[in-house]
Amino acid sequence: MLLHNIQHNNSNGALKTSVYHKEAAEPYVVPFGSHYPDHVFRNTIETAITTAVRYSTTLSQFEEEKRQMKLMFLYNGYPPRHIDRRLTKLFSKYLSKHFIFAYAL
């Protein structure tokens, strides 16, 4: 089944998820230096992290999604420290209770 950019497959009883990343697509989000309130930048990072967790079936898939996400934010002027702080805060606050991925940071 293909839904937008996510594909789900049943492989011998195991559900596998893959994400299609269009190669020609620009990695664009709201630029960090733009004139938006701070919560816009926090929400942008948190939404990307949550999406990466939902898309990933395995830890290696999550690591790749996280790598792509960090590159996208760096490309759009987000300071590495800001990205890492949001990652750590989100995982420690919400996801560590529910996902083993929280320990992969």
MOWO-V693679 format. One record per residue. N is the residue number from 1. RES is the residue in three letters. PHI is phi in whole degrees, 0 to 359 (* if undefined). D_CENTER is the distance of its C-alpha to the mean C-alpha in Angstrom with 2 decimals. Layout:
BEGIN
N,RES,PHI,D_CENTER + N,RES,PHI,D_CENTER
END
This chain:
BEGIN
1,MET,*,21.67 + 2,LEU,246,19.51 + 3,LEU,233,17.79 + 4,HIS,56,16.31 + 5,ASN,246,13.90 + 6,ILE,242,13.63 + 7,GLN,238,16.60 + 8,HIS,249,17.98 + 9,ASN,230,20.92 + 10,ASN,259,23.44 + 11,SER,248,24.56 + 12,ASN,53,27.63 + 13,GLY,87,26.43 + 14,ALA,254,22.89 + 15,LEU,281,20.12 + 16,LYS,239,17.67 + 17,THR,242,14.62 + 18,SER,227,13.59 + 19,VAL,241,11.52 + 20,TYR,269,13.59 + 21,HIS,250,12.57 + 22,LYS,295,15.63 + 23,GLU,295,17.06 + 24,ALA,277,18.94 + 25,ALA,288,16.20 + 26,GLU,281,15.78 + 27,PRO,281,12.42 + 28,TYR,246,13.43 + 29,VAL,222,12.43 + 30,VAL,303,15.11 + 31,PRO,300,16.74 + 32,PHE,297,16.94 + 33,GLY,277,20.74 + 34,SER,285,21.34 + 35,HIS,268,23.43 + 36,TYR,246,21.10 + 37,PRO,297,21.23 + 38,ASP,304,19.03 + 39,HIS,296,17.36 + 40,VAL,296,15.86 + 41,PHE,291,13.87 + 42,ARG,298,12.89 + 43,ASN,296,11.90 + 44,THR,298,9.87 + 45,ILE,292,7.67 + 46,GLU,297,7.89 + 47,THR,295,7.21 + 48,ALA,296,3.86 + 49,ILE,295,3.39 + 50,THR,299,5.97 + 51,THR,297,5.22 + 52,ALA,300,3.52 + 53,VAL,295,6.60 + 54,ARG,292,8.72 + 55,TYR,284,8.55 + 56,SER,268,9.38 + 57,THR,270,13.10 + 58,THR,239,13.63 + 59,LEU,296,12.57 + 60,SER,295,12.90 + 61,GLN,295,10.57 + 62,PHE,297,7.82 + 63,GLU,300,9.10 + 64,GLU,293,9.09 + 65,GLU,299,5.56 + 66,LYS,295,5.08 + 67,ARG,297,8.28 + 68,GLN,298,7.73 + 69,MET,296,5.30 + 70,LYS,299,8.11 + 71,LEU,299,10.68 + 72,MET,299,9.96 + 73,PHE,291,10.40 + 74,LEU,298,13.34 + 75,TYR,300,14.80 + 76,ASN,260,14.98 + 77,GLY,86,16.79 + 78,TYR,286,14.54 + 79,PRO,294,16.33 + 80,PRO,306,14.76 + 81,ARG,297,16.30 + 82,HIS,295,14.72 + 83,ILE,298,11.11 + 84,ASP,296,12.21 + 85,ARG,296,14.17 + 86,ARG,295,11.54 + 87,LEU,302,9.45 + 88,THR,298,12.88 + 89,LYS,296,14.12 + 90,LEU,296,11.57 + 91,PHE,294,11.88 + 92,SER,290,15.59 + 93,LYS,277,16.26 + 94,TYR,247,14.62 + 95,LEU,277,12.90 + 96,SER,297,15.48 + 97,LYS,284,18.00 + 98,HIS,240,16.39 + 99,PHE,232,14.16 + 100,ILE,289,15.31 + 101,PHE,301,11.84 + 102,ALA,299,12.61 + 103,TYR,272,15.28 + 104,ALA,270,13.34 + 105,LEU,287,12.55
END
